[in-house]
Structure formats: structure tokens, C-alpha cells
Amino acid sequence: MPETLARVLVVGLSFSIGLILSTAAYRLCLHRLRNFPGPIGAKLSRFYATALAAKNIQYHLDVKEMHEKYGDFVKTRK
């Protein structure tokens, strides 16, 4: 029984890690919007924008700073 549980955990963990890595590789290298400027965290996940919004509740100021740093077009995934 413990051996079966260990195998299930290994397979599940391997699948999850593979899925996360392949999604990250696709978004950074193959996605059609990959050339838009912006923070790496924003290119990978929506959690980046959520974390910025939750940090100080003034997300519009963070977006303004990104525009000053990266230019007119910024990838934020919000």
C-alpha cells in the first residue's frame, strides 16, 4: 500500500512539474505575444498582476511605472 501511494505521488508530481515547465516554455518562447515588453512574472502568470494589486491596492500606479519603464505596450495578464 505505501509503495502504491509513493508511485502515485511521484507520477502526479512529475506530471505537474512537466505541465508547469512546458507552459512556461511556451509562454516565453513560442506564444505570439512573447515579444511584448514586460516583467517575466507577468509573461508567465496572472498571479504577478494579482500580487501587485494585492500589495498596495493601487495597481494603476504599478501599471503606470511599467509603462514608464517598458514603453507604450506592456504585457500584464490581468
GIWORA-V663325 format. One record per helix or strand of 3 or more residues. SS is the DSSP state (helix for helix, strand for strand). FROM is the first residue (numbers start at 1). TO is the last residue. Records with the same first field share a line. If there is no record, write none. Layout:
BEGIN
SS=FROM-TO / FROM-TO
END
This chain:
BEGIN
helix=2-30 / 40-44 / 47-56 / 59-70
END
